[in-house]
Amino acid sequence: VAKYTEQLVPSTRIVAVDGVAPTISETAAFIAPSANVVGNVTLGPNSSVWYGATLRGDVNSITVGTNSSIGDRAIVHVAKIQGDHPTAIGDNVTVGPGATVHA
């Protein structure tokens, strides 16, 4: 049985913006090779980001709590409006495949 290895460039998975890099828990469950975690994003323990999902914390912060899952192709991004309005995804939350969370 041949072992399958994804041929994607893993360096594009976790990207700093303006000197702010994502904070990934040492016990994060999984970040797919085709996922993008960009900028001011905090990923909690036992949480996962699945294939094609994007968390874009370029103009404000995103926090994903413990035991949460960001589904395939889901997008979580923030808006820059008056004041500080980060996006917070709590503990034990599932963001479904293809969902868009925009705050």
C-alpha positions as CSV (number, residue, x, y, z in Angstrom):
1,V,0.0,0.0,0.0
2,A,1.5,3.3,-1.1
3,K,1.5,6.2,1.4
4,Y,-0.2,9.4,0.2
5,T,1.6,12.7,0.9
6,E,0.0,16.0,0.0
7,Q,2.1,18.1,-2.3
8,L,0.9,21.5,-1.1
9,V,3.3,24.2,0.3
10,P,2.7,24.1,4.0
11,S,4.4,27.5,4.6
12,T,1.2,29.2,3.2
13,R,-1.0,27.8,6.0
14,I,0.0,30.1,8.8
15,V,0.8,33.7,7.7
16,A,1.8,36.8,9.6
17,V,0.3,40.2,8.6
18,D,2.0,43.5,9.5
19,G,4.2,41.6,12.0
20,V,1.3,39.8,13.7
21,A,1.4,36.0,13.4
22,P,-1.4,33.6,14.4
23,T,-1.2,32.0,17.8
24,I,-1.8,28.3,17.6
25,S,-2.2,26.2,20.7
26,E,0.4,23.5,21.0
27,T,-2.4,21.0,21.4
28,A,-4.4,22.2,18.4
29,A,-6.0,19.1,16.8
30,F,-5.5,19.8,13.1
31,I,-4.8,22.4,10.5
32,A,-5.3,21.1,7.0
33,P,-2.5,21.6,4.5
34,S,-4.8,23.7,2.3
35,A,-6.2,25.8,5.2
36,N,-5.1,29.5,5.6
37,V,-4.7,31.0,9.1
38,V,-3.7,34.7,8.5
39,G,-2.9,37.5,10.9
40,N,-4.3,38.1,14.4
41,V,-5.9,34.7,14.9
42,T,-5.8,32.6,18.1
43,L,-6.6,28.9,17.8
44,G,-7.5,27.1,21.0
45,P,-6.6,23.7,22.3
46,N,-8.1,20.7,20.4
47,S,-9.5,22.9,17.7
48,S,-9.2,22.3,14.0
49,V,-9.2,24.1,10.7
50,W,-10.2,21.9,7.8
51,Y,-9.5,21.7,4.1
52,G,-9.8,25.0,2.2
53,A,-10.9,26.9,5.2
54,T,-9.7,30.5,5.8
55,L,-9.4,32.5,9.0
56,R,-8.4,36.0,8.1
57,G,-7.5,38.2,11.0
58,D,-5.9,41.0,8.9
59,V,-7.9,44.1,10.2
60,N,-9.1,42.7,13.6
61,S,-8.6,39.6,15.7
62,I,-10.3,36.2,15.6
63,T,-10.4,33.8,18.5
64,V,-11.4,30.2,18.2
65,G,-12.0,28.5,21.5
66,T,-11.3,25.0,22.8
67,N,-12.6,21.9,21.0
68,S,-14.0,24.0,18.1
69,S,-14.0,23.1,14.4
70,I,-13.8,25.3,11.3
71,G,-15.3,23.1,8.5
72,D,-14.1,22.6,4.9
73,R,-14.1,25.8,2.8
74,A,-15.5,27.9,5.7
75,I,-14.4,31.5,5.8
76,V,-14.1,33.5,9.0
77,H,-13.1,37.2,8.6
78,V,-13.5,40.5,10.3
79,A,-14.5,44.0,9.3
80,K,-12.7,47.2,10.2
81,I,-15.4,49.5,11.5
82,Q,-15.5,52.2,14.2
83,G,-14.2,50.7,17.4
84,D,-12.7,47.4,18.2
85,H,-15.0,44.5,17.1
86,P,-13.1,41.2,17.1
87,T,-14.7,37.9,16.1
88,A,-14.9,35.3,18.9
89,I,-15.9,31.7,18.2
90,G,-16.5,30.0,21.5
91,D,-15.7,26.6,23.0
92,N,-17.2,23.4,21.5
93,V,-18.5,25.2,18.3
94,T,-18.7,23.8,14.8
95,V,-18.6,26.2,11.9
96,G,-20.1,24.1,9.1
97,P,-18.5,23.4,5.7
98,G,-18.8,26.3,3.3
99,A,-20.1,28.7,6.0
100,T,-19.1,32.4,6.1
101,V,-18.7,34.1,9.4
102,H,-18.2,37.9,8.9
103,A,-18.1,40.3,11.8
